Amino acid sequence: IGKALFALAEIAGGIAAYFVTRHFLLNLVLLFTQQEVIEDPQDAIAHYLLVSAQSFSVSTQHFVALFLLSHGLIKMFIIVGLLRKRLWYYPTGMVVFGLFIVYQLYRYSFTHSVWLLLITLLDVLVLLLTWHEYGYLKSHPTNRVPQVGL
């Protein structure tokens, strides 16, 4: 359920990212970091958020929107199959999550985005949980749903 909620959040984030302007994002970051910057002008997190908002280009916006939307939709498809405990979804999901991880690390080599690393860490966690559940279902066949249809 947690994996599905995160996928829904990615879908919503992808849609929202398409409509967010740099001005709106900067105002939002300023709203949340203003007090911290007043207290500590050298705050590393507040500074990073401000720099990220200031460098939010249209191409970055389109990439983030497309990436989050496609990532969320694909994960949701896989997660629906996992929730239905269809055995073939597990290896498929692990391959898909692994491909996401490889692509995200590839993108990270260019962008050095902390956000991309956080998404990658979550995908690693999802991959490990999927692998664990797959092993459990294979060793306890009574907990599986019969493999009839999709």
DSSP file (Angstrom, degrees, kcal/mol; ACC not computed):
  #  RESIDUE AA STRUCTURE BP1 BP2  ACC     N-H-->O    O-->H-N    N-H-->O    O-->H-N    TCO  KAPPA ALPHA  PHI   PSI    X-CA   Y-CA   Z-CA
    1    1 A I     >        0   0    0      0, 0.0     4,-2.6     0, 0.0     5,-0.2   0.000 360.0 360.0 360.0 -41.8    0.0    0.0    0.0
    2    2 A G  H  >  +     0   0    0      1,-0.2     4,-2.2     2,-0.2     5,-0.2   0.898 360.0  51.3 -60.5 -40.6    2.9    2.4    0.8
    3    3 A K  H  > S+     0   0    0      1,-0.2     4,-2.1     2,-0.2    -1,-0.2   0.900 110.9  48.8 -62.1 -40.9    4.4    1.7   -2.6
    4    4 A A  H  > S+     0   0    0      2,-0.2     4,-2.5     1,-0.2    -2,-0.2   0.901 109.7  51.0 -67.5 -40.8    1.1    2.5   -4.3
    5    5 A L  H  X S+     0   0    0     -4,-2.6     4,-2.2     1,-0.2    -1,-0.2   0.903 110.6  49.2 -63.1 -40.3    0.7    5.7   -2.3
    6    6 A F  H  X S+     0   0    0     -4,-2.2     4,-2.2     2,-0.2    -1,-0.2   0.899 109.8  51.5 -66.3 -38.9    4.2    6.8   -3.3
    7    7 A A  H  X S+     0   0    0     -4,-2.1     4,-2.3     2,-0.2    -2,-0.2   0.910 109.9  49.8 -63.3 -41.1    3.4    6.0   -6.9
    8    8 A L  H  X S+     0   0    0     -4,-2.5     4,-2.7     1,-0.2    -2,-0.2   0.896 109.2  51.9 -62.5 -39.4    0.2    8.1   -6.7
    9    9 A A  H  X S+     0   0    0     -4,-2.2     4,-2.7     2,-0.2    -2,-0.2   0.883 108.9  50.7 -64.2 -37.8    2.3   11.0   -5.1
   10   10 A E  H  X S+     0   0    0     -4,-2.2     4,-2.6     2,-0.2    -2,-0.2   0.911 110.4  49.1 -65.4 -41.8    4.7   10.7   -8.1
   11   11 A I  H  X S+     0   0    0     -4,-2.3     4,-2.2     2,-0.2    -2,-0.2   0.946 114.4  44.7 -61.8 -48.4    1.9   10.9  -10.6
   12   12 A A  H  X S+     0   0    0     -4,-2.7     4,-2.7     1,-0.2    -2,-0.2   0.899 113.7  50.9 -62.6 -40.5    0.4   13.9   -8.8
   13   13 A G  H  X S+     0   0    0     -4,-2.7     4,-2.8    -5,-0.2    -1,-0.2   0.874 108.5  52.0 -64.8 -37.4    3.9   15.5   -8.5
   14   14 A G  H  X S+     0   0    0     -4,-2.6     4,-1.1     2,-0.2    -2,-0.2   0.906 112.3  45.0 -65.1 -41.8    4.4   14.9  -12.3
   15   15 A I  H  X S+     0   0    0     -4,-2.2     4,-0.7     1,-0.2     3,-0.4   0.936 115.9  46.7 -66.0 -45.9    1.2   16.6  -13.1
   16   16 A A  H >X S+     0   0    0     -4,-2.7     3,-1.1     1,-0.2     4,-1.0   0.888 106.0  59.4 -63.7 -39.6    1.9   19.5  -10.7
   17   17 A A  H 3< S+     0   0    0     -4,-2.8     3,-0.3     1,-0.3    -1,-0.2   0.815  97.9  60.1 -61.4 -30.0    5.5   19.9  -11.9
   18   18 A Y  H 3< S+     0   0    0     -4,-1.1    -1,-0.3    -3,-0.4    -2,-0.2   0.825 112.1  38.1 -66.7 -29.5    4.2   20.6  -15.4
   19   19 A F  H << S+     0   0    0     -3,-1.1     2,-0.3    -4,-0.7    -1,-0.2   0.523  91.4 104.7-100.1  -7.2    2.2   23.7  -14.2
   20   20 A V     <  -     0   0    0     -4,-1.0     2,-0.2    -3,-0.3     3,-0.0  -0.596  57.3-152.0 -79.9 132.0    4.7   25.0  -11.6
   21   21 A T     >  -     0   0    0     -2,-0.3     4,-2.5     1,-0.1     5,-0.2  -0.615  25.4-115.8 -96.7 162.4    6.6   28.1  -12.6
   22   22 A R  H  > S+     0   0    0     -2,-0.2     4,-2.8     1,-0.2     5,-0.2   0.891 117.3  54.4 -62.7 -38.5   10.1   29.1  -11.4
   23   23 A H  H  > S+     0   0    0      2,-0.2     4,-2.4     1,-0.2    -1,-0.2   0.928 109.7  45.8 -61.6 -46.3    8.5   32.2   -9.8
   24   24 A F  H  > S+     0   0    0      2,-0.2     4,-2.3     1,-0.2    -2,-0.2   0.928 114.0  49.1 -62.3 -45.1    6.0   30.1   -7.8
   25   25 A L  H  X S+     0   0    0     -4,-2.5     4,-2.5     1,-0.2    -2,-0.2   0.908 111.1  49.4 -62.4 -43.1    8.6   27.6   -6.8
   26   26 A L  H  X S+     0   0    0     -4,-2.8     4,-2.6    27,-0.2    -1,-0.2   0.917 111.3  49.1 -63.0 -43.8   11.0   30.3   -5.6
   27   27 A N  H  X S+     0   0    0     -4,-2.4     4,-2.2     2,-0.2    -2,-0.2   0.891 111.3  50.4 -62.4 -39.1    8.2   32.0   -3.6
   28   28 A L  H  X S+     0   0    0     -4,-2.3     4,-1.9     2,-0.2    -2,-0.2   0.924 111.8  46.6 -64.5 -45.5    7.3   28.7   -2.0
   29   29 A V  H  X S+     0   0    0     -4,-2.5     4,-2.1     1,-0.2     5,-0.2   0.911 112.2  51.1 -64.0 -42.0   10.9   28.0   -1.0
   30   30 A L  H  X S+     0   0    0     -4,-2.6     4,-1.9     1,-0.2    -1,-0.2   0.894 107.6  53.7 -61.9 -39.4   11.2   31.5    0.4
   31   31 A L  H  < S+     0   0    0     -4,-2.2     4,-0.4     1,-0.2    -1,-0.2   0.916 115.5  38.8 -60.0 -44.2    8.1   31.0    2.4
   32   32 A F  H  < S+     0   0    0     -4,-1.9     4,-0.2     1,-0.2    -1,-0.2   0.724 124.9  36.7 -82.4 -21.9    9.4   27.8    4.0
   33   33 A T  H  X S+     0   0    0     -4,-2.1     4,-2.7    -5,-0.2     5,-0.3   0.545  88.1  93.8-107.3  -7.9   13.0   28.9    4.4
   34   34 A Q  H  X S+     0   0    0     -4,-1.9     4,-2.0     1,-0.2     5,-0.2   0.902  88.8  45.0 -54.6 -48.8   12.7   32.6    5.3
   35   35 A Q  H  > S+     0   0    0     -4,-0.4     4,-2.2     1,-0.2    -1,-0.2   0.895 113.9  49.9 -64.3 -40.3   12.7   32.1    9.1
   36   36 A E  H  > S+     0   0    0     -4,-0.2     4,-3.0     1,-0.2    -1,-0.2   0.895 110.0  50.1 -66.2 -40.1   15.6   29.7    8.9
   37   37 A V  H  < S+     0   0    0     -4,-2.7    -1,-0.2     2,-0.2    -2,-0.2   0.860 109.5  52.2 -67.5 -34.6   17.7   32.1    6.8
   38   38 A I  H  < S+     0   0    0     -4,-2.0    -2,-0.2    -5,-0.3    -1,-0.2   0.923 115.9  40.6 -64.2 -43.8   16.9   34.9    9.2
   39   39 A E  H  < S+     0   0    0     -4,-2.2    -2,-0.2     1,-0.3    -1,-0.2   0.891 136.5  13.4 -71.7 -40.1   18.2   32.8   12.1
   40   40 A D    ><  -     0   0    0     -4,-3.0     3,-2.1    -5,-0.2    -1,-0.3  -0.790  61.3-172.4-141.9  92.7   21.1   31.3   10.2
   41   41 A P  T 3  S+     0   0    0      0, 0.0    -4,-0.1     0, 0.0    -1,-0.1   0.673  89.1  55.4 -61.2 -16.2   22.1   33.0    6.9
   42   42 A Q  T 3  S+     0   0    0     -5,-0.0     2,-0.1     4,-0.0    -5,-0.1   0.265  72.2 144.8 -98.9  10.7   24.6   30.1    6.3
   43   43 A D    <>  -     0   0    0     -3,-2.1     4,-2.2    -7,-0.2     5,-0.2  -0.311  40.1-153.2 -56.9 120.0   22.0   27.3    6.6
   44   44 A A  H  > S+     0   0    0      2,-0.2     4,-2.5     1,-0.2    -1,-0.2   0.880  89.8  47.9 -67.2 -40.6   23.1   24.7    4.0
   45   45 A I  H  > S+     0   0    0      2,-0.2     4,-2.6     1,-0.2     5,-0.2   0.942 113.6  46.2 -68.5 -46.7   19.7   23.1    3.4
   46   46 A A  H  > S+     0   0    0      1,-0.2     4,-2.3     2,-0.2    -2,-0.2   0.910 113.8  50.1 -60.7 -41.9   17.9   26.5    3.0
   47   47 A H  H  X S+     0   0    0     -4,-2.2     4,-2.5     2,-0.2    -2,-0.2   0.921 110.4  49.5 -63.0 -44.1   20.7   27.6    0.6
   48   48 A Y  H  X S+     0   0    0     -4,-2.5     4,-2.6     1,-0.2    -2,-0.2   0.919 111.3  49.2 -61.9 -44.0   20.5   24.4   -1.4
   49   49 A L  H  X S+     0   0    0     -4,-2.6     4,-2.4     2,-0.2    -1,-0.2   0.905 111.9  48.7 -62.5 -41.6   16.7   24.8   -1.8
   50   50 A L  H  X S+     0   0    0     -4,-2.3     4,-2.3     2,-0.2    -2,-0.2   0.923 112.7  47.0 -65.0 -44.2   17.0   28.4   -2.8
   51   51 A V  H  X S+     0   0    0     -4,-2.5     4,-1.7     2,-0.2    -2,-0.2   0.903 112.0  51.6 -64.3 -40.9   19.7   27.6   -5.4
   52   52 A S  H  < S+     0   0    0     -4,-2.6    -2,-0.2    -5,-0.2    -1,-0.2   0.922 111.7  46.4 -61.2 -44.5   17.6   24.7   -6.7
   53   53 A A  H >< S+     0   0    0     -4,-2.4     3,-1.1     1,-0.2   -27,-0.2   0.886 111.7  51.3 -66.3 -38.4   14.5   26.9   -7.1
   54   54 A Q  H 3< S+     0   0    0     -4,-2.3    -1,-0.2     1,-0.2    -2,-0.2   0.806 111.9  46.5 -69.4 -28.4   16.5   29.7   -8.8
   55   55 A S  T 3< S+     0   0    0     -4,-1.7     2,-1.2    -5,-0.2    -1,-0.2   0.227  77.0 126.5 -98.9  15.5   18.0   27.2  -11.3
   56   56 A F    <   -     0   0    0     -3,-1.1   -34,-0.1   -34,-0.1     2,-0.1  -0.609  43.1-173.3 -76.7  96.4   14.7   25.5  -12.2
   57   57 A S     >  -     0   0    0     -2,-1.2     4,-2.5     1,-0.1     5,-0.1  -0.336  38.2-107.7 -88.4 171.0   14.6   25.9  -16.0
   58   58 A V  H  > S+     0   0    0      2,-0.2     4,-2.6     1,-0.2     5,-0.2   0.890 121.9  51.1 -64.7 -40.1   11.8   25.0  -18.4
   59   59 A S  H  > S+     0   0    0      2,-0.2     4,-2.3     1,-0.2    -1,-0.2   0.891 110.9  48.4 -66.5 -37.2   13.8   22.0  -19.6
   60   60 A T  H  > S+     0   0    0      2,-0.2     4,-2.9     1,-0.2     5,-0.2   0.913 110.5  52.4 -64.6 -42.1   14.2   20.8  -16.0
   61   61 A Q  H  X S+     0   0    0     -4,-2.5     4,-2.5     1,-0.2    -2,-0.2   0.927 111.2  45.5 -59.5 -47.0   10.5   21.4  -15.4
   62   62 A H  H  X S+     0   0    0     -4,-2.6     4,-2.6     2,-0.2     5,-0.3   0.893 113.6  49.7 -65.9 -39.8    9.6   19.3  -18.4
   63   63 A F  H  X S+     0   0    0     -4,-2.3     4,-3.1     2,-0.2     5,-0.3   0.946 112.5  46.9 -63.2 -47.4   12.0   16.5  -17.4
   64   64 A V  H  X S+     0   0    0     -4,-2.9     4,-2.7     2,-0.2     5,-0.3   0.921 114.1  48.0 -60.9 -44.7   10.8   16.4  -13.9
   65   65 A A  H  X S+     0   0    0     -4,-2.5     4,-2.2    -5,-0.2     5,-0.2   0.948 116.9  41.2 -62.4 -49.7    7.1   16.4  -15.0
   66   66 A L  H  X S+     0   0    0     -4,-2.6     4,-2.6     2,-0.2     5,-0.3   0.910 116.6  49.5 -65.5 -42.7    7.7   13.6  -17.6
   67   67 A F  H  X S+     0   0    0     -4,-3.1     4,-2.8    -5,-0.3     5,-0.2   0.955 114.4  42.9 -63.4 -51.1    9.9   11.6  -15.3
   68   68 A L  H  X S+     0   0    0     -4,-2.7     4,-2.6    -5,-0.3     5,-0.2   0.909 116.4  48.2 -63.7 -41.9    7.6   11.7  -12.3
   69   69 A L  H  X S+     0   0    0     -4,-2.2     4,-2.5    -5,-0.3     5,-0.2   0.950 117.3  39.8 -65.1 -49.3    4.5   11.0  -14.3
   70   70 A S  H  X S+     0   0    0     -4,-2.6     4,-2.6    -5,-0.2     5,-0.3   0.913 116.6  51.1 -67.1 -41.4    6.0    8.1  -16.3
   71   71 A H  H  X S+     0   0    0     -4,-2.8     4,-2.3    -5,-0.3    -2,-0.2   0.929 113.7  45.0 -59.4 -47.2    7.8    6.7  -13.2
   72   72 A G  H  X S+     0   0    0     -4,-2.6     4,-2.4    -5,-0.2    -2,-0.2   0.905 113.8  48.3 -66.0 -43.3    4.6    6.8  -11.1
   73   73 A L  H  X S+     0   0    0     -4,-2.5     4,-2.2    -5,-0.2    -2,-0.2   0.925 114.2  45.4 -65.6 -44.6    2.4    5.3  -13.9
   74   74 A I  H  X S+     0   0    0     -4,-2.6     4,-2.2     1,-0.2    -2,-0.2   0.928 114.5  48.6 -64.8 -44.2    4.7    2.4  -14.5
   75   75 A K  H  X S+     0   0    0     -4,-2.3     4,-3.0    -5,-0.3    -2,-0.2   0.897 109.5  52.9 -62.5 -39.0    5.2    1.8  -10.8
   76   76 A M  H  X S+     0   0    0     -4,-2.4     4,-2.4     2,-0.2    -1,-0.2   0.915 107.9  50.8 -63.6 -42.2    1.5    1.8  -10.3
   77   77 A F  H  X S+     0   0    0     -4,-2.2     4,-1.5     1,-0.2    -1,-0.2   0.939 114.9  43.2 -58.6 -47.5    0.9   -0.8  -13.0
   78   78 A I  H  X S+     0   0    0     -4,-2.2     4,-2.1     1,-0.2    -2,-0.2   0.910 112.7  52.7 -65.1 -42.6    3.6   -3.0  -11.4
   79   79 A I  H  X S+     0   0    0     -4,-3.0     4,-3.0     1,-0.2     5,-0.2   0.865 103.5  56.6 -65.5 -37.0    2.3   -2.4   -7.9
   80   80 A V  H  X S+     0   0    0     -4,-2.4     4,-1.4     1,-0.2    -1,-0.2   0.927 110.0  46.3 -59.1 -43.6   -1.3   -3.4   -8.8
   81   81 A G  H  <>S+     0   0    0     -4,-1.5     5,-2.0     2,-0.2    -2,-0.2   0.878 111.9  50.8 -65.2 -38.2    0.1   -6.7  -10.0
   82   82 A L  H ><5S+     0   0    0     -4,-2.1     3,-1.4     1,-0.2    -2,-0.2   0.901 108.0  52.1 -66.7 -40.3    2.1   -7.1   -6.9
   83   83 A L  H 3<5S+     0   0    0     -4,-3.0    -1,-0.2     1,-0.3    -2,-0.2   0.825 107.4  52.6 -65.1 -29.6   -0.9   -6.4   -4.7
   84   84 A R  T 3<5S-     0   0    0     -4,-1.4    -1,-0.3    -5,-0.2    -2,-0.2   0.490 111.4-128.9 -81.8  -2.7   -2.8   -9.1   -6.6
   85   85 A K  T < 5 +     0   0    0     -3,-1.4    60,-0.9     1,-0.2     2,-0.6   0.828  45.1 166.4  57.2  38.1    0.2  -11.4   -5.8
   86   86 A R    >>< -     0   0    0     -5,-2.0     3,-1.5     1,-0.1     4,-0.6  -0.764  33.0-142.7 -81.7 119.3    0.6  -12.5   -9.4
   87   87 A L  T >4 S+     0   0    0     -2,-0.6     3,-1.1    58,-0.3    -1,-0.1   0.812  93.1  58.9 -59.7 -36.8    4.0  -14.2   -9.4
   88   88 A W  T 3> S+     0   0    0      1,-0.3     4,-1.4     2,-0.2    -1,-0.3   0.729  94.9  66.2 -69.8 -19.2    5.2  -12.9  -12.8
   89   89 A Y  H <> S+     0   0    0     -3,-1.5     4,-3.5    -8,-0.2    -1,-0.3   0.809  91.5  65.1 -68.0 -28.4    4.9   -9.3  -11.7
   90   90 A Y  H <X S+     0   0    0     -3,-1.1     4,-2.5    -4,-0.6     5,-0.2   0.963 106.2  36.9 -64.5 -55.1    7.6   -9.7   -9.2
   91   91 A P  H  > S+     0   0    0      0, 0.0     4,-2.3     0, 0.0    -1,-0.2   0.903 119.1  52.0 -63.8 -36.4   10.5  -10.4  -11.6
   92   92 A T  H  X S+     0   0    0     -4,-1.4     4,-2.6     1,-0.2    -2,-0.2   0.946 111.2  47.0 -60.8 -47.2    9.0   -7.9  -14.0
   93   93 A G  H  X S+     0   0    0     -4,-3.5     4,-3.1     1,-0.2     5,-0.3   0.894 110.4  52.2 -61.1 -41.7    8.8   -5.3  -11.3
   94   94 A M  H  X S+     0   0    0     -4,-2.5     4,-2.2    -5,-0.2    -1,-0.2   0.895 110.9  47.4 -64.6 -38.6   12.4   -6.0  -10.1
   95   95 A V  H  X S+     0   0    0     -4,-2.3     4,-2.5     2,-0.2    -2,-0.2   0.939 114.3  46.9 -65.3 -46.3   13.7   -5.5  -13.7
   96   96 A V  H  X S+     0   0    0     -4,-2.6     4,-2.4     2,-0.2    -2,-0.2   0.933 114.0  46.6 -62.0 -47.0   11.7   -2.3  -14.1
   97   97 A F  H  X S+     0   0    0     -4,-3.1     4,-2.3     1,-0.2    -1,-0.2   0.887 112.1  52.1 -63.3 -37.7   12.8   -0.9  -10.7
   98   98 A G  H  X S+     0   0    0     -4,-2.2     4,-2.4    -5,-0.3    -2,-0.2   0.901 109.0  49.6 -63.8 -40.6   16.4   -1.9  -11.6
   99   99 A L  H  X S+     0   0    0     -4,-2.5     4,-2.6     2,-0.2     5,-0.2   0.895 109.5  51.9 -65.1 -39.4   16.2    0.0  -14.9
  100  100 A F  H  X S+     0   0    0     -4,-2.4     4,-2.9     2,-0.2     5,-0.2   0.934 110.0  49.6 -59.5 -44.8   14.9    3.0  -13.1
  101  101 A I  H  X S+     0   0    0     -4,-2.3     4,-2.3     2,-0.2    -2,-0.2   0.924 111.7  47.5 -61.4 -46.1   17.8    2.9  -10.7
  102  102 A V  H  X S+     0   0    0     -4,-2.4     4,-2.1     2,-0.2    -1,-0.2   0.931 114.6  46.5 -61.8 -46.3   20.4    2.6  -13.5
  103  103 A Y  H  X S+     0   0    0     -4,-2.6     4,-2.8     1,-0.2    -2,-0.2   0.916 111.9  50.7 -63.4 -42.9   18.8    5.4  -15.4
  104  104 A Q  H  X S+     0   0    0     -4,-2.9     4,-2.4     1,-0.2    -1,-0.2   0.885 110.8  48.5 -64.7 -38.3   18.6    7.6  -12.4
  105  105 A L  H  X S+     0   0    0     -4,-2.3     4,-1.6    -5,-0.2    -1,-0.2   0.874 110.7  52.1 -68.0 -35.8   22.2    7.0  -11.5
  106  106 A Y  H  X S+     0   0    0     -4,-2.1     4,-0.5     2,-0.2     3,-0.3   0.944 112.1  45.0 -61.7 -48.4   23.1    7.8  -15.1
  107  107 A R  H >X S+     0   0    0     -4,-2.8     4,-2.5     1,-0.2     3,-1.4   0.881 108.5  58.3 -62.5 -38.0   21.2   11.1  -14.9
  108  108 A Y  H 3X S+     0   0    0     -4,-2.4     4,-2.4     1,-0.3    -1,-0.2   0.854  94.5  64.9 -60.5 -34.8   22.8   11.8  -11.5
  109  109 A S  H 3< S+     0   0    0     -4,-1.6    -1,-0.3    -3,-0.3    -2,-0.2   0.755 113.7  33.5 -62.0 -21.5   26.2   11.6  -13.1
  110  110 A F  H << S+     0   0    0     -3,-1.4    -2,-0.2    -4,-0.5    -1,-0.2   0.814 130.6  29.5 -96.7 -40.2   25.2   14.7  -15.1
  111  111 A T  H  < S-     0   0    0     -4,-2.5    -3,-0.2     2,-0.1    -2,-0.2   0.779  76.4-150.6 -96.4 -28.7   23.0   16.6  -12.7
  112  112 A H     <  +     0   0    0     -4,-2.4     2,-0.5    -5,-0.3    -4,-0.1   0.852  34.8 172.5  54.4  37.4   24.3   15.7   -9.2
  113  113 A S     >  -     0   0    0      1,-0.2     4,-1.5    -6,-0.1    -1,-0.2  -0.649  34.5-154.7 -82.0 124.7   20.8   16.3   -8.0
  114  114 A V  H  > S+     0   0    0     -2,-0.5     4,-2.2     1,-0.2    -1,-0.2   0.849  97.0  59.8 -62.6 -34.8   20.1   15.3   -4.4
  115  115 A W  H  > S+     0   0    0      1,-0.2     4,-2.2     2,-0.2    -1,-0.2   0.894 102.9  50.8 -62.5 -40.2   16.4   14.8   -5.3
  116  116 A L  H  > S+     0   0    0      1,-0.2     4,-2.2     2,-0.2    -1,-0.2   0.877 108.9  51.6 -65.5 -37.7   17.4   12.2   -7.9
  117  117 A L  H  X S+     0   0    0     -4,-1.5     4,-2.6     2,-0.2    -2,-0.2   0.900 108.5  51.3 -64.8 -39.8   19.5   10.3   -5.3
  118  118 A L  H  X S+     0   0    0     -4,-2.2     4,-2.1     2,-0.2    -2,-0.2   0.919 110.9  47.1 -64.5 -43.1   16.5   10.3   -2.9
  119  119 A I  H  X S+     0   0    0     -4,-2.2     4,-2.2     1,-0.2    -1,-0.2   0.898 112.0  52.0 -63.5 -39.3   14.2    8.9   -5.5
  120  120 A T  H  X S+     0   0    0     -4,-2.2     4,-2.4     2,-0.2    -2,-0.2   0.910 107.5  51.3 -64.0 -42.5   16.9    6.3   -6.3
  121  121 A L  H  X S+     0   0    0     -4,-2.6     4,-2.2     1,-0.2    -1,-0.2   0.899 110.0  50.0 -61.9 -39.9   17.2    5.3   -2.7
  122  122 A L  H  X S+     0   0    0     -4,-2.1     4,-2.5     2,-0.2    -1,-0.2   0.895 110.0  50.5 -64.5 -39.0   13.4    4.8   -2.5
  123  123 A D  H  X S+     0   0    0     -4,-2.2     4,-2.8     2,-0.2    -2,-0.2   0.878 108.2  52.5 -66.7 -36.8   13.6    2.7   -5.6
  124  124 A V  H  X S+     0   0    0     -4,-2.4     4,-2.5     2,-0.2    -2,-0.2   0.925 110.5  48.5 -62.1 -43.3   16.3    0.6   -4.1
  125  125 A L  H  X S+     0   0    0     -4,-2.2     4,-2.5     2,-0.2    -2,-0.2   0.922 112.1  48.1 -62.1 -44.7   14.1    0.1   -1.1
  126  126 A V  H  X S+     0   0    0     -4,-2.5     4,-2.5     2,-0.2    -2,-0.2   0.908 111.3  51.5 -62.6 -42.1   11.1   -0.9   -3.2
  127  127 A L  H  X S+     0   0    0     -4,-2.8     4,-2.5     2,-0.2    -2,-0.2   0.927 111.5  46.7 -60.7 -45.7   13.3   -3.3   -5.2
  128  128 A L  H  X S+     0   0    0     -4,-2.5     4,-2.4     2,-0.2    -2,-0.2   0.900 112.9  48.8 -64.5 -41.3   14.6   -5.0   -2.0
  129  129 A L  H  X S+     0   0    0     -4,-2.5     4,-2.5     2,-0.2    -1,-0.2   0.892 112.0  49.4 -65.2 -38.8   11.1   -5.2   -0.6
  130  130 A T  H  X S+     0   0    0     -4,-2.5     4,-2.6     2,-0.2    -2,-0.2   0.923 111.4  48.9 -64.9 -44.8    9.8   -6.7   -3.9
  131  131 A W  H  X S+     0   0    0     -4,-2.5     4,-2.2     2,-0.2    -2,-0.2   0.907 112.4  48.7 -60.7 -43.2   12.6   -9.2   -3.9
  132  132 A H  H  X S+     0   0    0     -4,-2.4     4,-2.2     2,-0.2    -2,-0.2   0.931 113.1  46.2 -63.1 -46.9   11.9  -10.2   -0.3
  133  133 A E  H  X S+     0   0    0     -4,-2.5     4,-2.8     2,-0.2     5,-0.2   0.882 110.7  53.5 -65.8 -38.0    8.2  -10.6   -0.9
  134  134 A Y  H  X S+     0   0    0     -4,-2.6     4,-2.3     2,-0.2    -1,-0.2   0.927 109.8  47.9 -61.3 -45.6    8.8  -12.6   -4.1
  135  135 A G  H  X S+     0   0    0     -4,-2.2     4,-1.8     1,-0.2    -2,-0.2   0.892 112.2  50.0 -61.6 -40.1   11.1  -15.0   -2.1
  136  136 A Y  H  X S+     0   0    0     -4,-2.2     4,-1.3     2,-0.2    -2,-0.2   0.933 111.5  47.0 -64.6 -46.5    8.5  -15.3    0.6
  137  137 A L  H  < S+     0   0    0     -4,-2.8     6,-0.2     1,-0.2    -2,-0.2   0.863 111.2  51.9 -66.2 -35.3    5.6  -16.1   -1.9
  138  138 A K  H  < S+     0   0    0     -4,-2.3    -1,-0.2     1,-0.2    -2,-0.2   0.866 113.6  43.8 -67.8 -34.8    7.8  -18.6   -3.7
  139  139 A S  H  < S+     0   0    0     -4,-1.8    -1,-0.2     1,-0.2    -2,-0.2   0.637 119.3  43.9 -85.9 -13.3    8.6  -20.5   -0.5
  140  140 A H    ><  +     0   0    0     -4,-1.3     3,-2.2    -5,-0.1    -1,-0.2  -0.658  65.9 173.1-127.8  74.4    5.0  -20.3    0.8
  141  141 A P  G >  S+     0   0    0      0, 0.0     3,-1.3     0, 0.0    -1,-0.1   0.694  71.7  71.0 -61.1 -18.6    2.8  -21.2   -2.2
  142  142 A T  G 3  S+     0   0    0      1,-0.2    -5,-0.1     3,-0.0    -2,-0.0   0.719  93.3  57.5 -70.3 -18.4   -0.4  -21.2   -0.1
  143  143 A N  G <  S+     0   0    0     -3,-2.2    -1,-0.2    -6,-0.2     2,-0.2   0.475  90.9  96.6 -88.7  -2.3   -0.2  -17.4    0.2
  144  144 A R  S <  S-     0   0    0     -3,-1.3   -58,-0.1    -4,-0.2   -59,-0.1  -0.488  75.1-123.0 -87.5 156.5   -0.3  -16.9   -3.6
  145  145 A V        -     0   0    0    -60,-0.9   -58,-0.3   -61,-0.2    -2,-0.1  -0.804  45.2 -95.5 -88.8 137.4   -3.2  -16.2   -5.8
  146  146 A P        -     0   0    0      0, 0.0     2,-1.8     0, 0.0    -1,-0.1  -0.259  36.7-116.3 -54.3 141.8   -3.7  -18.8   -8.5
  147  147 A Q        +     0   0    0    -61,-0.1     2,-0.6    -3,-0.0     3,-0.0  -0.487  61.8 141.4 -84.8  69.6   -2.0  -17.7  -11.8
  148  148 A V        -     0   0    0     -2,-1.8   -62,-0.0     2,-0.0    -3,-0.0  -0.957  65.9 -35.8-113.5 118.9   -5.1  -17.4  -14.0
  149  149 A G              0   0    0     -2,-0.6     0, 0.0     1,-0.2     0, 0.0  -0.155 360.0 360.0  67.1-164.3   -5.2  -14.5  -16.4
  150  150 A L              0   0    0     -3,-0.0    -1,-0.2   -64,-0.0   -64,-0.1   0.428 360.0 360.0 -87.2 360.0   -3.8  -11.1  -15.6
